[in-house]
Amino acid sequence: MSQEFMPAVSIDINLFWQIINFIILMFVFKKYFYKPINGFLEKRKEHITNDLVHAKADREAAAATNEKAEEYLKTAKKEAQEIIIKAEKLADDRKEQILKEANSTREKMMKSAELEMTKMKEQARKELQTEVTKLAIILAEEMIKEKMNSKLESNLLDQFIDEVGEVQ
């Protein structure tokens, strides 16, 4: 068996024409397309660079705005807390005022009720005194009538006895 040795790269006429075609294509591309493509790529590179610069500036502005917003939020929370504290203090003050007014009103009502009770006691005492006086008068009249009746009876009895004694 015979082995024929085949080179890895064979140089023939086709390879030569392919190299010439490649060089002509490179020349045509460089002459007619390199400047427009390179100009387009430069513009694109510049546009991307500008976009990156603007993005960085926007990011910094957004960060600054975010910091301001956080500061405003902290300030707003602090103010809200102060408002809540003031409202609670006002509510406590109002509660104390209402309690004082209620106690004052209760005291006035108690004094008024005590005065009313004192007046009612005095009126009841006067009415009771009037009734006791009337009863005392009626009792005195009854006693006087009884005494008079008993004197009359005893006088009549004495007179009867005297008359009966004289008759005998």
CORHUMO-V740390 format. One record per residue. SS is DSSP state (A for helix, B for strand, O for the rest). OMEGA is omega in whole degrees, -180 to 180 (999 if undefined). NEAR is the number of other ideal C-beta (glycine too) atoms within 8 Angstrom. Layout:
((SS OMEGA NEAR) (SS OMEGA NEAR))
This chain:
((O -178 2) (O 178 3) (O 176 4) (O -180 4) (O -179 4) (O 179 5) (O -179 5) (O 178 3) (O 178 4) (O 179 6) (O 175 5) (O -173 6) (A -179 5) (A 179 6) (A 179 9) (A 179 9) (A 178 8) (A 179 8) (A 180 8) (A 178 8) (A -180 8) (A -179 8) (A 179 8) (A 179 8) (A 179 8) (A 179 8) (A -179 8) (A 180 9) (A -180 9) (A -177 8) (A -172 7) (A -173 7) (A -175 9) (A -178 9) (A 179 6) (A -180 8) (A 179 8) (A 177 8) (A 178 8) (A 179 8) (A 178 8) (A 178 8) (A -180 8) (A 179 8) (A 179 8) (A 179 8) (A 180 8) (A 178 8) (A 177 8) (A 178 8) (A 178 8) (A 178 8) (A 179 8) (A 179 8) (A 179 8) (A 179 8) (A 179 8) (A 178 8) (A 178 8) (A 178 8) (A 179 8) (A 178 8) (A 178 8) (A 178 8) (A 179 8) (A 177 8) (A 177 8) (A -180 8) (A 178 8) (A 177 8) (A 177 8) (A 180 8) (A 177 8) (A 179 8) (A 180 8) (A 178 8) (A 179 8) (A 178 8) (A 178 8) (A 178 8) (A 178 8) (A 179 8) (A 179 8) (A 180 8) (A 178 8) (A -180 8) (A 178 8) (A 179 8) (A 177 8) (A 179 8) (A 178 8) (A 178 8) (A 180 8) (A 179 8) (A 179 8) (A 179 8) (A 180 8) (A 179 8) (A 178 8) (A 179 8) (A 180 8) (A 178 8) (A 178 8) (A 179 8) (A 179 8) (A 179 8) (A 178 8) (A -180 8) (A 179 8) (A 179 8) (A 179 8) (A 179 8) (A 178 8) (A 177 8) (A 179 8) (A 179 8) (A 179 8) (A 178 8) (A -180 8) (A 177 8) (A -179 8) (A 179 8) (A 179 8) (A 179 8) (A 179 8) (A 180 8) (A 179 8) (A 179 8) (A 179 8) (A 180 8) (A 179 8) (A 179 8) (A 179 8) (A 178 8) (A 179 8) (A 178 8) (A -180 8) (A 179 8) (A 179 8) (A 179 8) (A 180 8) (A -180 8) (A 180 8) (A 179 8) (A 180 8) (A -180 8) (A 180 8) (A 178 8) (A -179 8) (A 177 8) (A 178 8) (A 179 8) (A -179 8) (A 177 8) (A 179 8) (A 179 8) (A 179 8) (A 179 8) (A 180 8) (A -179 8) (A -180 8) (A -179 8) (A 179 8) (A 178 8) (A -180 7) (A -179 6) (A -177 5) (O 999 4))
